[in-house]
Amino acid sequence: MKTRREMLATMGGAAGAAGMIGAGFFSDMFVGDAFASAKPNLKAGFPYEYIKLDPEEAAERGYKATYEGHCMYGVFTPIAEMLAEKIGDPWKSFPVDMFRYGAAGVMSWGTLCGAVNGAAAVIYLVSKDPVPLIDEVYNWYSQASLPDYTPKNPKDPKMKIIQSVSGSPLCHVSATKWCEASGYKFFAPERGDRCCRLVASTARKTVQLLNDQLDGKFKSQYAIPAAVQECRSCHGKAGFIENTNTKMDCTQCHDVDPDHGK
């Protein structure tokens, strides 16, 4: 990985590239369901080269990296480092420190969990068809009992970390549901270690999906839940209200009256 000065220089070039990508690619991407089929702008040099990686190694590195740079960094950096070791550039010079911003739902705002944020970032950089993989990670993260990874060298071997189901890709929901299930408070060391293990699980899942897609074995398990489809029938595109666009479980945050929609 590069020094801070080298990364700043690289980021200057990356910012210029991002400006060109934004002008050419994202200008037409803000209407209706256009995002649903968004694919990388191949003319901009995407996707980057990807070769199969060891999911277990990604998980173990992810656990350690999260203690260094938090959740988004913890998913992205191990995968970037492994690719740098096998491929070299652009991974060797990639400014991975930028992903520290995703900590605790972006600088403790509790929004999108950094684990899935980092997963989506790396998937978009290397996949020719990233949306199905991103959908898969987000759905898995929302529905699975996590964390499901036990580190080889945990920070405190005496910690017992239970699993929980978030039902949401949001940091606030995920962490709060775990606190409710475990009985621990948010700033307890156990919650911190839980998130490190959660990142490890997500890094492993990301690599597994990328490997499967590379081998032509990826089969999507994701489908928008029936409850979400019902909400979208009124609130989504062509609905009589049409005031939102989401794949998340609406009832996580919105209380729905039994007579709602009747």
C-alpha positions, 0 to 999 in steps of 0.5 A, spaced: 500 500 500 502 507 498 504 512 503 499 518 505 503 523 500 502 518 494 495 516 496 493 524 495 497 524 489 493 518 486 486 521 489 488 527 485 488 523 478 482 519 481 478 525 482 479 527 475 477 521 472 471 521 477 469 528 474 469 525 467 465 519 469 460 523 472 459 527 466 459 521 461 455 516 465 451 519 471 448 524 467 442 520 464 442 515 471 437 519 475 430 517 472 426 512 474 429 505 475 435 506 471 439 504 476 437 497 476 440 496 470 446 500 471 453 497 469 460 500 469 462 505 464 467 500 460 470 506 456 472 509 463 477 503 464 472 498 468 472 493 470 479 492 473 482 486 473 479 480 478 482 473 479 479 468 484 481 469 491 481 465 497 474 467 501 477 465 508 483 469 507 479 475 505 475 474 512 481 473 516 484 480 513 477 483 514 477 482 521 484 485 522 483 491 518 476 493 521 480 494 527 485 498 523 480 502 519 473 501 521 467 497 517 468 499 510 475 499 510 475 492 513 471 489 507 475 493 501 482 493 503 483 486 504 480 484 497 484 490 494 491 488 498 490 481 495 489 483 488 495 487 489 499 482 491 497 477 485 496 483 480 499 489 482 496 496 479 491 499 479 490 495 486 497 496 488 496 504 488 489 504 489 488 509 495 484 504 500 485 509 506 479 513 502 474 508 505 475 510 512 469 515 511 464 509 511 465 508 519 459 507 522 454 508 517 459 514 514 462 518 520 457 515 525 451 517 521 448 510 522 446 510 515 448 505 510 453 499 513 460 500 511 461 493 510 456 492 504 458 499 502 465 496 501 462 490 498 458 494 493 465 498 491 469 493 490 464 489 486 463 495 482 470 496 480 471 488 478 464 486 475 462 486 468 455 485 471 455 488 478 448 489 480 446 482 481 452 481 486 450 487 490 443 485 490 445 479 493 450 481 498 445 486 501 439 481 501 444 476 504 446 481 509 439 483 511 436 476 512 442 472 514 444 470 522 450 474 522 456 474 524 457 467 521 465 468 521 469 466 527 476 469 527 482 464 527 486 469 532 480 473 535 482 480 539 479 477 546 478 469 545 473 470 551 468 474 548 462 470 546 459 474 540 451 472 538 448 472 532 442 477 530 438 478 523 438 485 521 432 485 516 436 492 513 442 494 510 443 500 515 448 501 520 443 503 525 438 498 524 443 492 524 447 495 530 441 496 534 438 489 533 444 486 535 444 490 541 437 488 543 439 481 541 445 480 545 444 485 551 450 489 550 450 496 549 453 499 543 459 502 545 461 495 549 467 492 546 463 486 544 459 490 539 466 492 536 468 485 535 461 483 533 462 488 527 469 486 526 466 479 525 460 482 521 465 485 516 469 479 516 463 475 514 461 480 508 468 480 505 468 472 505 461 473 502 463 478 497 469 474 494 465 468 494 460 471 489 466 474 485 469 468 484 462 464 482 461 470 477 468 469 474 467 461 474 460 462 471 457 459 477 453 465 480 446 464 481 442 469 484 438 468 490 435 475 491 428 477 489 424 483 492 420 481 498 413 480 497 411 485 502 416 490 499 413 489 492 406 491 495 409 497 498 412 499 491 405 497 487 403 504 490 409 508 492 413 506 487 414 507 479 407 507 476 403 507 483 398 512 484 402 515 489 409 514 486 414 517 491 419 513 493 424 507 490 427 502 494 428 495 495 429 495 503 423 492 508 419 499 508 416 496 515 422 496 518 422 504 519 414 505 517 409 503 522 403 501 517 396 501 519 392 495 518 387 498 514 393 502 510 392 501 502 385 499 503 
